[in-house]
């Protein structure tokens, strides 16, 4: 008897850094790799080659990406770099730091990455798409997924280099986007998170031309897409959440769509993620952002009057060049007026290639940190008050995971008064007001029998600055 050893498939290691848009790029690359017969390695040592998808937005992200590339080179030796950092200086920025990488590409470059892999690790056979599930390879938990609807951005904010890394706005075919959403929902995804650089501008680059889905004409417009996704979400009893929506006037149409949403029925959630960045007209002008915060406040009031359960989240930059104490006070006053539910903030840091680097009157680092602390203290109080108002409510939540919680237990007898540790299992879930990884959680004390991906009704019993404490209804 003659035994023949069947050669194993080439194995690719993958490191994905950065924002959800980059994560979607990673998923596309991994899906193509699986379709071509490559295996995905779980460690550097088990990989024949490693791909690192990088981020290059701020200095901390650049440092993290360069360190990840260096670690992959040290542990494996064969590394291909892709993503935003790879686009800087046509790839020379990364090569100057790590000259031994095999290849470097920019973001949204699936074909180029595959070509580089083929050159250094030939594919094992011709592609067979049935080797991967219809929804492709996902890097998120099975019950939620990011749905990217466009690439690039037409804004030229002075603190940002995204247009130079990812190019101008390119809206994806509305038919393709809706089809992708259908595949994800048919595969069991319970929440779609719509992402792009500028979600509200979807279709502007193609002048809102008519596309088609299953023979139906559809305008390439965010309100039309949202209506389609809302219908799909309702049909599958899944949530749809919008991210990176600038407060354009036509966002009123999106809020109107949300008015009919019952969270237990699925569909478009009453949630808007708006990256406002600042509230001082002078600083917004220096950022080359729309400088009309009073209009934003007016629009927020209109939205909340029409939709009281609307959740608003935003991000801000403190310590931008030229920011005075008066400018910062204006920002704090805006927070008090807007009463945003969820807020993120970071101190300004120079980004290589950003126009803001040339602005005068840089804010000292210690002042940036002091202002950041005051900003977060102000917002924490706002968040705590808004969460306190939810105590006593019954709401639908989506379970993300089970976790062990350690609870102190006192023995009943005085002679056994020493404290012991008792492990308990709680469920960590999210409400309609909570996007994964960036917002708060709903901690379900009696959720040990729940499973990730389940919708469940809970009673809210308590609240912290950021999270809710609940029990199953």
Secondary structure, 3 states (H helix, E strand, C coil): CCCCCCCCCCEEEEEECCCHHHHHHHHHHHHHHHHCCCEECCCCCCCCEEEEEECCCCHHHHHHHHHHHHHHHHHCCCEEEEEHHHHHHHHHHHHHHCCCCCEECCCCCHHHHHHHHHHHCCCCCCCCHHHCCCCCCCCCCCCEEEEECEECCCCCCCCCCHHHHHCCCEECCHHHHHHHHHHHHHCCCCEEEEECCCHHHCCHHHCCCEEEECCEEEECCHHHHHHHHHHHHHHHCCEEEECCCCCCCCHHHHHHHHCCCCHHHCEEEEEEEEEEECCCHHHHHHHCCCCCHHHHHHHHHHHHHHCCCCEEEEEEEECCCCCCHHHHHHHHHHHHHHCCCEEEEEECCCCCCCHHHHCCCCCCHHHHHHHHHHHHHHHHHHHHHHHHCCCCCEEEEEEEEEEEEEEEEECCCHHHCCEEEEEEEEEEEECCCCCCCCCCCEEECCCCCCCCCCEEEEEEEEECCCCEEEEEC
